[in-house]
Amino acid sequence: MRIETPFHSEKGELHFPYQPLRDLVFIYPNSPPEKLGKQQLIHIPEQYRRKYHDGVGVILAIGPGYTNNKGRFYPTPSELKPGVNVVFNIGVPWGMHFEGQDKKKYHVVLCGVADIFGIR
């Protein structure tokens, strides 16, 4: 299953203009649900939607790794690469807005590799 984001071209190629340093990751989060319930009858107002975010998103860019205070380099896991769907910590407070392929601004989460819980 190919995952599309506003940073994918019409051909499905990922175009994200930034490369994070160390073990940092840029993730485009899936949108929170607009409705709840089996029959999707309960509408969630926009200001409360973030509370229902599931913490799933697509890696847009990932740093190479980090060096500890003794000089040992720890690379980022090879399974984590741009385009991979991951589960991440929704409590991470950092995010930025970047321009997508359609020239609109989109919220992108910035977190560390340790804030990624798994691959989906």
Backbone as ProteinMPNN parsed JSONL, in Angstrom:
{"seq_chain_A": "MRIETPFHSEKGELHFPYQPLRDLVFIYPNSPPEKLGKQQLIHIPEQYRRKYHDGVGVILAIGPGYTNNKGRFYPTPSELKPGVNVVFNIGVPWGMHFEGQDKKKYHVVLCGVADIFGIR", "coords_chain_A": {"N_chain_A": [[0.836, -1.182, 0.0], [0.711, 2.08, -0.99], [1.503, 5.122, 0.499], [0.201, 8.284, 0.426], [1.096, 11.696, 0.676], [0.878, 15.296, 1.16], [3.339, 15.939, 0.227], [4.124, 14.306, -1.75], [4.662, 13.777, -5.209], [2.682, 13.872, -8.267], [3.427, 11.572, -9.52], [3.988, 9.955, -7.439], [6.371, 10.254, -6.089], [8.368, 11.141, -3.31], [8.886, 14.386, -2.189], [10.551, 16.213, -0.154], [11.93, 19.05, 1.175], [13.887, 19.26, 3.205], [16.574, 18.034, 5.28], [16.928, 16.397, 8.228], [19.166, 16.698, 11.074], [21.38, 14.687, 13.13], [19.626, 12.322, 15.071], [17.06, 12.995, 14.341], [13.649, 13.265, 13.144], [11.346, 13.971, 10.559], [7.904, 13.868, 10.399], [4.9, 13.321, 8.678], [1.842, 13.587, 9.995], [-1.044, 11.419, 10.111], [-4.356, 12.55, 9.499], [-6.476, 13.506, 12.227], [-9.518, 11.807, 13.201], [-12.698, 12.886, 11.878], [-15.166, 12.153, 12.671], [-16.801, 10.004, 15.083], [-17.611, 6.705, 16.332], [-19.361, 3.629, 15.465], [-21.041, 3.977, 13.26], [-20.193, 6.389, 12.435], [-21.467, 8.757, 13.392], [-21.062, 10.732, 15.266], [-19.901, 13.907, 15.294], [-16.732, 15.471, 15.523], [-15.702, 18.498, 16.788], [-13.447, 20.848, 15.264], [-11.524, 22.055, 17.048], [-11.18, 20.108, 18.987], [-10.259, 17.849, 17.76], [-7.527, 17.085, 17.749], [-7.152, 15.729, 20.135], [-8.035, 13.183, 19.6], [-6.16, 12.084, 17.973], [-4.284, 9.509, 16.426], [-1.558, 9.026, 16.404], [-0.139, 8.114, 14.181], [1.816, 8.192, 11.24], [3.675, 9.311, 8.312], [7.067, 8.95, 7.505], [8.941, 11.651, 6.46], [11.528, 12.627, 6.241], [14.692, 11.672, 7.571], [17.3, 11.794, 9.981], [20.862, 10.913, 9.968], [21.872, 9.719, 12.31], [23.367, 9.707, 15.627], [26.117, 10.944, 17.657], [27.549, 9.883, 20.634], [28.686, 11.211, 23.857], [31.166, 10.048, 24.147], [32.15, 9.715, 21.687], [31.194, 7.663, 20.112], [29.379, 6.535, 17.308], [25.947, 6.247, 16.612], [23.943, 4.887, 14.359], [20.804, 5.639, 12.683], [18.089, 3.308, 12.719], [17.95, 1.018, 9.986], [15.473, 0.29, 9.026], [13.862, 2.463, 9.285], [12.978, 4.859, 7.141], [12.425, 7.409, 4.617], [9.001, 7.607, 3.636], [8.015, 5.434, 5.017], [5.432, 4.129, 7.038], [4.695, 4.964, 10.309], [4.249, 4.537, 13.905], [4.054, 6.982, 16.302], [5.024, 9.006, 19.164], [2.449, 10.879, 20.327], [2.613, 12.92, 22.109], [4.737, 14.542, 21.605], [5.841, 17.798, 21.408], [6.836, 19.329, 19.292], [6.699, 20.84, 16.137], [6.362, 21.91, 12.74], [5.477, 24.062, 9.995], [5.293, 23.257, 6.627], [5.611, 23.784, 3.118], [3.663, 22.043, 0.83], [3.442, 20.004, -2.185], [1.342, 21.209, -3.464], [1.559, 23.84, -2.858], [0.397, 24.685, -0.491], [0.433, 25.13, 3.097], [1.47, 22.703, 5.492], [1.193, 20.934, 8.567], [3.944, 19.459, 10.125], [5.412, 16.979, 12.078], [8.187, 17.113, 14.276], [10.436, 14.99, 15.641], [12.387, 12.769, 17.754], [14.216, 9.743, 16.978], [13.776, 7.988, 19.05], [11.19, 8.564, 19.763], [9.608, 7.194, 18.078], [7.553, 4.472, 17.982], [7.066, 2.171, 16.523], [6.826, 0.402, 13.357], [4.276, 0.596, 10.969]], "CA_chain_A": [[0.0, 0.0, 0.0], [1.491, 3.303, -1.074], [0.936, 6.175, 1.322], [0.357, 9.592, -0.197], [1.08, 12.878, 1.526], [0.97, 16.5, 0.326], [4.728, 16.086, -0.21], [4.33, 13.373, -2.851], [4.308, 14.31, -6.527], [1.634, 13.109, -8.94], [4.01, 10.269, -9.864], [4.168, 9.204, -6.202], [7.71, 10.462, -5.545], [8.397, 11.998, -2.131], [9.716, 15.581, -2.333], [10.594, 17.004, 1.074], [13.153, 19.824, 0.941], [14.808, 19.379, 4.341], [17.212, 16.834, 5.819], [17.244, 16.647, 9.64], [20.464, 16.305, 11.598], [21.429, 13.713, 14.224], [18.618, 11.256, 14.984], [15.757, 13.649, 14.269], [12.764, 12.748, 12.102], [10.166, 14.735, 10.161], [6.784, 12.949, 10.147], [3.617, 13.906, 8.316], [0.855, 12.78, 10.718], [-2.377, 11.183, 9.553], [-5.341, 13.473, 10.05], [-7.363, 12.948, 13.241], [-10.842, 11.543, 12.644], [-13.692, 13.951, 11.958], [-16.354, 11.585, 13.297], [-16.59, 8.828, 15.926], [-18.701, 5.739, 16.407], [-19.419, 2.601, 14.428], [-21.708, 4.507, 12.081], [-19.622, 7.716, 12.193], [-22.536, 9.731, 13.597], [-20.659, 11.78, 16.207], [-18.953, 14.846, 14.691], [-15.763, 16.054, 16.458], [-15.345, 19.862, 16.388], [-12.044, 21.026, 14.874], [-10.644, 22.372, 18.179], [-10.996, 18.923, 19.83], [-9.82, 16.711, 16.958], [-6.161, 16.652, 18.095], [-7.262, 14.796, 21.255], [-8.316, 11.852, 19.07], [-5.108, 11.706, 17.027], [-3.827, 8.152, 16.71], [-0.109, 8.945, 16.444], [0.369, 7.386, 13.018], [2.199, 9.111, 10.187], [4.645, 8.893, 7.303], [8.369, 9.601, 7.618], [9.296, 12.478, 5.307], [12.991, 12.693, 6.206], [15.273, 11.168, 8.823], [18.725, 12.06, 10.116], [21.734, 9.742, 9.876], [22.173, 9.129, 13.619], [24.004, 10.655, 16.547], [27.364, 10.56, 18.299], [27.448, 10.126, 22.079], [29.762, 12.041, 24.402], [32.436, 9.31, 24.07], [32.554, 9.68, 20.292], [30.652, 6.501, 19.385], [28.277, 6.893, 16.433], [24.791, 5.349, 16.606], [23.134, 5.198, 13.179], [19.368, 5.386, 12.792], [17.769, 1.972, 12.201], [17.774, 0.986, 8.529], [14.045, 0.117, 8.717], [13.248, 3.789, 9.283], [13.4, 5.627, 5.974], [11.308, 8.189, 4.073], [7.915, 6.855, 3.026], [7.562, 4.362, 5.909], [4.332, 4.483, 7.932], [5.139, 4.664, 11.677], [3.481, 4.953, 15.074], [4.954, 7.848, 17.056], [4.531, 9.601, 20.404], [1.652, 12.077, 20.025], [2.912, 13.94, 23.104], [5.858, 15.369, 21.156], [5.267, 19.132, 21.179], [7.486, 20.076, 18.223], [6.172, 20.722, 14.791], [6.587, 23.067, 11.878], [4.637, 24.072, 8.803], [6.061, 23.232, 5.391], [4.827, 23.887, 1.902], [3.549, 20.805, 0.076], [3.507, 20.096, -3.642], [0.248, 22.075, -3.911], [1.892, 25.188, -2.369], [-0.277, 24.965, 0.781], [1.25, 24.795, 4.276], [1.014, 21.533, 6.235], [1.874, 20.688, 9.835], [4.837, 18.3, 10.13], [5.943, 16.721, 13.421], [9.621, 16.913, 14.408], [10.695, 14.227, 16.853], [13.587, 11.943, 17.717], [13.983, 8.34, 16.639], [13.264, 7.33, 20.259], [9.763, 8.841, 19.854], [8.908, 6.295, 17.157], [7.295, 3.223, 18.701], [7.075, 1.027, 15.635], [6.461, 0.549, 11.942], [2.918, 0.108, 10.758]], "C_chain_A": [[0.877, 1.241, 0.0], [0.768, 4.4, -0.308], [1.234, 7.516, 0.671], [0.281, 10.693, 0.859], [1.071, 14.099, 0.61], [2.379, 16.733, -0.218], [5.101, 15.077, -1.293], [3.911, 14.046, -4.156], [3.184, 13.471, -7.118], [2.111, 11.716, -9.327], [4.25, 9.404, -8.632], [5.541, 9.339, -5.576], [7.642, 11.448, -4.377], [9.368, 13.146, -2.351], [9.591, 16.398, -1.054], [11.929, 17.726, 1.08], [14.174, 19.864, 2.074], [15.335, 18.029, 4.783], [17.562, 17.113, 7.283], [18.638, 16.152, 10.009], [20.291, 15.268, 12.703], [20.38, 12.614, 14.028], [17.209, 11.847, 14.983], [14.981, 13.163, 13.043], [11.648, 13.755, 11.829], [9.085, 13.736, 9.78], [5.553, 13.749, 9.757], [2.541, 13.053, 8.974], [-0.435, 12.584, 9.93], [-3.332, 12.165, 10.203], [-6.16, 12.795, 11.138], [-8.75, 12.718, 12.633], [-11.774, 12.751, 12.804], [-14.954, 13.477, 12.659], [-15.977, 10.339, 14.081], [-17.801, 7.907, 15.855], [-18.686, 4.752, 15.252], [-20.019, 3.129, 13.133], [-21.258, 5.937, 11.76], [-20.67, 8.825, 12.338], [-22.129, 10.907, 14.488], [-19.581, 12.648, 15.566], [-18.048, 15.425, 15.776], [-15.431, 17.463, 15.975], [-13.832, 19.994, 16.178], [-11.117, 21.241, 16.074], [-10.371, 21.168, 19.092], [-10.433, 17.726, 19.073], [-8.447, 16.195, 17.353], [-6.172, 15.635, 19.239], [-7.452, 13.355, 20.774], [-7.278, 11.389, 18.048], [-4.545, 10.346, 17.406], [-2.312, 7.983, 16.718], [0.486, 8.108, 15.327], [0.706, 8.404, 11.946], [3.245, 8.513, 9.276], [5.944, 9.661, 7.504], [8.644, 10.359, 6.322], [10.802, 12.557, 5.124], [13.508, 12.247, 7.57], [16.776, 11.415, 8.816], [19.552, 10.78, 10.132], [22.0, 9.031, 11.197], [22.843, 10.165, 14.503], [25.294, 10.069, 17.11], [27.238, 10.865, 19.781], [28.661, 10.917, 22.567], [31.121, 11.333, 24.436], [32.904, 9.144, 22.625], [32.035, 8.489, 19.5], [29.42, 6.935, 18.587], [27.2, 5.817, 16.473], [23.922, 5.711, 15.401], [21.648, 4.967, 13.453], [19.085, 4.002, 12.202], [17.462, 2.0, 10.703], [16.316, 0.806, 8.12], [13.317, 1.451, 8.625], [13.822, 4.598, 8.133], [12.194, 6.404, 5.448], [10.282, 7.305, 3.358], [7.348, 5.753, 3.899], [6.487, 4.906, 6.844], [4.713, 4.041, 9.344], [4.111, 5.103, 12.714], [4.452, 5.755, 15.94], [4.25, 8.425, 18.282], [3.763, 10.885, 20.087], [1.891, 13.201, 21.034], [4.077, 14.837, 22.715], [5.324, 16.751, 20.783], [5.832, 19.881, 19.978], [6.864, 19.788, 16.873], [6.415, 22.009, 14.037], [5.615, 22.978, 10.711], [5.528, 24.164, 7.57], [5.118, 23.273, 4.202], [4.853, 22.559, 1.147], [3.647, 21.045, -1.414], [2.43, 21.028, -4.201], [0.394, 23.519, -3.434], [1.119, 25.598, -1.125], [0.649, 24.545, 1.913], [0.622, 23.637, 5.039], [1.857, 21.362, 7.491], [2.674, 19.395, 9.743], [5.425, 18.188, 11.533], [7.456, 16.532, 13.329], [9.839, 16.173, 15.719], [12.015, 13.464, 16.709], [13.222, 10.508, 17.364], [13.392, 7.597, 17.836], [11.759, 7.564, 20.453], [8.939, 8.021, 18.873], [8.793, 4.939, 17.841], [7.342, 1.994, 17.795], [6.679, 1.384, 14.223], [5.086, -0.066, 11.762], [2.784, -0.48, 9.379]], "O_chain_A": [[1.697, 1.425, 0.9], [-0.441, 4.58, -0.457], [2.39, 7.839, 0.398], [-0.501, 10.616, 1.806], [1.239, 13.954, -0.601], [2.587, 17.63, -1.036], [6.259, 15.002, -1.704], [2.931, 14.79, -4.198], [2.78, 12.468, -6.529], [1.311, 10.789, -9.449], [4.666, 8.252, -8.755], [5.859, 8.62, -4.629], [6.945, 12.46, -4.447], [10.537, 12.921, -2.662], [8.65, 17.174, -0.888], [12.972, 17.077, 0.997], [15.238, 20.459, 1.908], [14.649, 17.012, 4.68], [18.4, 17.971, 7.56], [19.207, 15.294, 9.333], [19.175, 15.011, 13.153], [20.265, 12.046, 12.942], [16.283, 11.27, 15.552], [15.559, 12.717, 12.052], [11.076, 14.322, 12.759], [9.307, 12.861, 8.944], [5.201, 14.729, 10.413], [2.334, 11.91, 8.566], [-0.863, 13.463, 9.182], [-3.125, 12.566, 11.348], [-6.51, 11.623, 10.997], [-9.11, 13.37, 11.653], [-11.645, 13.531, 13.748], [-15.724, 14.284, 13.18], [-14.969, 9.693, 13.793], [-18.87, 8.289, 15.378], [-18.084, 4.998, 14.207], [-19.569, 2.778, 12.042], [-21.859, 6.612, 10.924], [-20.747, 9.725, 11.501], [-22.774, 11.955, 14.469], [-18.47, 12.178, 15.323], [-18.533, 15.827, 16.833], [-14.926, 17.621, 14.864], [-13.043, 19.324, 16.845], [-10.029, 20.666, 16.114], [-9.432, 21.203, 19.886], [-10.157, 16.69, 19.679], [-8.211, 14.987, 17.303], [-5.296, 14.773, 19.305], [-7.071, 12.414, 21.47], [-7.499, 10.408, 17.339], [-4.352, 10.063, 18.589], [-1.824, 6.893, 17.015], [1.516, 7.461, 15.518], [-0.028, 9.374, 11.757], [3.652, 7.363, 9.439], [5.929, 10.882, 7.656], [8.59, 9.791, 5.231], [11.3, 12.554, 3.999], [12.841, 12.424, 8.59], [17.44, 11.268, 7.79], [19.007, 9.687, 10.291], [22.324, 7.843, 11.195], [22.882, 11.35, 14.173], [25.527, 8.862, 17.048], [26.863, 11.976, 20.156], [29.551, 11.251, 21.784], [32.131, 11.971, 24.73], [33.929, 8.512, 22.367], [32.397, 8.319, 18.336], [28.534, 7.61, 19.11], [27.496, 4.626, 16.379], [23.237, 6.734, 15.42], [21.282, 4.198, 14.341], [19.776, 3.574, 11.277], [16.788, 2.91, 10.22], [15.951, 1.131, 6.991], [12.281, 1.558, 7.968], [14.994, 4.974, 8.142], [11.057, 6.086, 5.799], [10.625, 6.4, 2.598], [6.307, 5.184, 3.569], [6.616, 6.009, 7.377], [5.023, 2.869, 9.559], [3.231, 5.92, 12.443], [5.537, 5.277, 16.273], [3.029, 8.336, 18.411], [4.352, 11.866, 19.633], [1.417, 14.319, 20.831], [4.377, 15.798, 23.424], [4.444, 16.862, 19.928], [5.355, 20.972, 19.667], [6.553, 18.647, 16.529], [6.644, 23.063, 14.631], [5.006, 21.934, 10.475], [6.399, 25.029, 7.477], [3.968, 22.843, 4.287], [5.921, 22.017, 0.86], [3.906, 22.165, -1.854], [2.591, 21.575, -5.292], [-0.524, 24.325, -3.583], [1.179, 26.764, -0.735], [1.538, 23.713, 1.726], [-0.595, 23.584, 5.216], [3.063, 21.608, 7.489], [2.149, 18.359, 9.333], [5.879, 19.178, 12.106], [7.949, 15.872, 12.415], [9.472, 16.667, 16.785], [12.668, 13.518, 15.667], [12.059, 10.114, 17.445], [12.594, 6.677, 17.659], [11.119, 6.845, 21.221], [7.714, 8.137, 18.836], [9.794, 4.336, 18.229], [7.63, 0.892, 18.262], [6.257, 2.503, 13.931], [4.775, -1.113, 12.33], [1.707, -0.948, 9.01]]}, "name": "protein", "num_of_chains": 1, "seq": "MRIETPFHSEKGELHFPYQPLRDLVFIYPNSPPEKLGKQQLIHIPEQYRRKYHDGVGVILAIGPGYTNNKGRFYPTPSELKPGVNVVFNIGVPWGMHFEGQDKKKYHVVLCGVADIFGIR"}
